[in-house]
């Protein structure tokens, strides 16, 4: 069994905890003796879909007092949220969850693992709006002071269940394709509990080969994001902060660890 090296992480808030990945993350955290907490607008429904032992807090991302209650006393935050494709709620959910959590934490330094997506740096495509807002969430998290890991899953349900290996890559390499959902969840949990994952952006895919056991070494092999850079270590450069929507610029002004530019 993989050796985990952050025993101080006990209570973990899972944003998006009733989704297909969030449920797996919560169950795995329980299996490892941690105490997952889920924020849900429908607590009764959430309790029916989650394993016994998962704490459920009523509220939604737009309700800042509820988010503050949800983050109170946690040792870490996992973010597996996402708006339904085609909903048009990407700014409010895929991006909006990040400033909502940062505001609620109010400077309290806890590890954060954000699930994003491959393809966030690609130009064009029918998912462009969704991916742009996901990338903005990534960049805001990198700009702050929190210890973070960003995990970009490959394409869900596009591969074979026979793929046993977890393949970590960087540079938004969308050509590598499929990933098993349980591999995504395990990567998120291991990133949370493994110090060498801190400050890194990784893509996760499923492949042929033996199961990954030495997670600390796998994360250590990934290049760390450059301090003060809004983009991942091997990403194509993103837009200048001045080119972002005013909402994003305001969040960067509020949360960036160091000033990005005089006129942001």
C-alpha positions in Angstrom: 0.0 0.0 0.0 1.2 3.5 -0.8 2.8 5.3 2.1 1.0 8.6 2.9 3.0 11.4 4.4 0.6 14.1 5.6 -1.0 12.6 8.7 -2.0 16.1 9.9 -4.7 16.2 7.2 -7.8 14.9 8.8 -11.0 16.9 8.0 -11.2 17.6 4.3 -13.9 19.7 2.5 -14.8 18.3 -0.8 -16.4 20.9 -3.1 -18.4 19.0 -5.8 -18.5 16.0 -3.4 -21.8 14.6 -4.9 -20.3 14.4 -8.4 -18.9 11.2 -10.0 -15.3 12.1 -8.9 -16.2 13.8 -5.6 -18.0 10.7 -4.3 -15.0 8.5 -5.1 -12.7 11.0 -3.3 -14.9 11.1 -0.3 -15.1 7.3 -0.1 -11.4 7.0 -0.5 -10.7 9.6 2.3 -13.0 7.6 4.6 -11.2 4.4 3.7 -7.9 6.1 4.8 -9.4 7.2 8.1 -10.0 10.9 7.1 -13.1 12.9 7.7 -14.6 14.2 4.5 -17.1 17.1 4.5 -19.3 17.9 1.5 -21.1 21.2 0.8 -24.5 20.5 -0.9 -27.6 22.6 -1.7 -29.6 19.4 -1.1 -28.3 17.8 2.0 -30.8 15.0 2.2 -30.1 13.9 -1.4 -26.4 14.2 -0.7 -26.6 11.9 2.3 -28.4 9.3 0.3 -25.7 9.3 -2.4 -22.6 9.4 -0.1 -21.2 6.7 2.2 -22.0 6.8 5.9 -19.5 8.9 7.8 -19.4 11.8 5.3 -20.4 15.1 6.9 -22.8 17.2 4.8 -23.1 20.9 5.2 -26.0 22.8 3.6 -25.3 25.6 1.2 -24.0 26.5 -2.2 -21.1 28.4 -3.7 -23.0 31.6 -4.1 -23.8 31.7 -0.4 -20.6 33.0 1.2 -21.7 32.5 4.8 -22.4 28.8 4.0 -19.0 28.4 2.4 -17.4 29.9 5.5 -19.2 27.4 7.6 -18.0 24.6 5.3 -14.4 25.6 5.5 -14.4 26.1 9.3 -12.0 23.8 11.0 -10.8 21.9 7.8 -7.3 20.8 7.3 -7.6 20.8 3.5 -9.9 21.4 0.5 -10.5 19.3 -2.6 -12.4 20.9 -5.5 -14.0 18.5 -8.0 -16.9 20.8 -9.0 -18.1 21.5 -12.5 -21.2 22.9 -14.2 -23.2 20.6 -16.5 -21.9 20.9 -20.0 -24.0 23.3 -22.0 -25.4 25.0 -18.9 -23.5 28.2 -19.4 -22.8 28.3 -15.7 -19.0 28.0 -16.2 -18.1 31.4 -14.8 -20.3 30.9 -11.7 -19.2 27.3 -11.0 -16.1 26.1 -12.8 -14.3 29.4 -12.0 -16.5 30.8 -9.2 -15.8 28.0 -6.8 -12.1 29.1 -6.5 -12.6 32.7 -5.4 -15.5 31.5 -3.2 -13.2 29.1 -1.3 -10.3 31.6 -1.2 -12.6 34.3 0.2 -14.0 31.9 2.8 -10.6 30.7 3.9 -9.6 34.4 4.5 -5.9 33.7 4.6 -6.1 30.4 6.5 -3.4 28.3 4.8 -4.5 24.8 4.0 -3.6 22.5 1.1 -6.0 22.7 -1.9 -6.3 20.2 -4.7 -8.2 21.5 -7.7 -9.5 19.2 -10.4 -9.4 21.1 -13.8 -9.3 19.5 -17.2 -6.9 18.8 -20.1 -7.3 21.1 -23.0 -7.5 24.4 -21.0 -4.6 25.9 -23.0 -5.9 24.8 -26.4 -7.3 27.4 -28.8 -10.8 27.0 -30.2 -13.2 24.1 -30.0 -16.8 23.8 -28.8 -15.7 23.6 -25.2 -13.7 26.8 -25.4 -15.8 28.8 -22.9 -15.8 26.0 -20.3 -12.1 25.5 -20.6 -11.3 29.2 -20.4 -13.1 29.5 -17.1 -11.4 26.4 -15.7 -8.0 27.9 -16.7 -8.9 31.2 -15.0 -9.6 29.2 -11.8 -6.3 27.5 -12.1 -4.5 30.8 -12.5 -6.2 32.4 -9.5 -5.2 29.5 -7.3 -1.6 29.7 -8.5 -1.5 33.4 -7.8 -2.3 33.0 -4.1 -0.3 31.8 -1.1 -2.0 28.4 -0.6 -0.1 25.1 -1.1 -1.9 23.7 -4.1 -1.9 20.9 -6.6 -3.9 21.1 -9.9 -5.0 17.8 -11.4 -6.2 17.8 -15.1 -8.0 14.6 -16.0 -8.0 13.1 -19.5 -11.2 12.2 -21.2 -13.6 10.3 -18.9 -14.9 6.9 -20.1 -12.9 7.0 -23.3 -10.5 4.2 -22.5 -10.4 0.6 -21.3 -11.0 -0.6 -17.7 -8.0 -2.9 -18.3 -5.7 0.1 -18.1 -4.1 -0.3 -14.6 -1.4 2.3 -14.7 -1.8 6.0 -13.8 0.3 8.1 -16.2 1.1 11.6 -15.0 2.2 14.2 -17.6 2.5 17.9 -18.1 2.1 20.6 -20.7 -1.6 20.0 -21.4 -0.9 17.0 -23.6 -4.5 16.3 -24.8 -3.3 13.7 -27.3 -2.8 11.1 -24.5 -6.6 10.9 -24.1 -8.5 8.6 -21.7 -8.6 8.2 -17.9 -10.5 6.0 -15.5 -12.5 7.9 -13.0 -11.1 5.9 -10.1 -7.6 6.9 -11.3 -8.6 10.6 -11.2 -9.9 10.2 -7.6 -6.9 8.4 -6.4 -4.5 11.0 -8.0 -6.5 13.7 -6.2 -6.3 12.0 -2.8 -2.6 11.2 -3.2 -1.9 14.7 -4.3 -3.6 16.0 -1.1 -1.6 13.7 1.2 1.8 13.8 -0.6 4.0 16.8 0.1 6.0 16.4 -3.2 2.8 17.2 -5.1 2.6 20.7 -3.8 3.0 23.5 -6.3 2.5 21.2 -9.4 0.1 21.0 -12.2 -0.3 17.5 -13.7 -2.4 15.7 -16.2 -3.6 12.3 -15.4 -4.3 9.5 -17.9 -4.8 5.7 -17.7 -2.4 3.4 -19.5 -1.2 -0.2 -19.8 1.3 -1.2 -17.2 1.5 -1.9 -13.4 -0.5 0.2 -10.9 1.4 3.3 -9.6 2.6 2.7 -6.1 5.3 5.2 -5.4 3.3 8.4 -5.6 5.9 10.7 -3.9 8.4 9.9 -6.6 5.9 10.3 -9.3 4.9 13.8 -8.1 8.5 14.7 -7.5 9.4 13.8 -11.1 6.9 16.5 -12.3 8.3 20.0 -12.8 7.1 22.4 -10.2 5.2 25.5 -11.3 7.3 28.6 -11.4 6.7 30.9 -8.4 4.7 33.9 -9.4 3.7 32.5 -12.8 0.0 32.2 -13.5 0.5 29.2 -15.8 1.5 25.6 -15.3 5.2 24.7 -15.6 5.1 23.4 -19.1 2.0 25.2 -20.4 1.7 27.6 -23.3 1.7 31.2 -22.0 -1.8 32.4 -21.1 -3.4 35.8 -21.7 -2.1 38.8 -19.8 -4.1 39.6 -16.7 -5.1 42.9 -18.2 -6.9 40.9 -20.9 -9.1 39.0 -18.5 -12.7 39.9 -17.6 -13.0 42.5 -14.8 -14.3 39.9 -12.4 -11.1 37.9 -12.8 -8.9 40.9 -12.5 -10.6 41.9 -9.3 -10.1 38.4 -7.8 -6.4 38.5 -8.8 -6.0 41.9 -7.2 -7.5 40.6 -4.0 -5.8 37.2 -3.8 -2.4 37.4 -5.7 0.5 36.9 -3.3 2.5 39.5 -5.2 1.3 42.3 -7.4 1.1 41.1 -11.0 1.2 44.4 -12.8 0.6 48.0 -11.8 -2.5 48.3 -14.0 -4.3 45.1 -13.5 
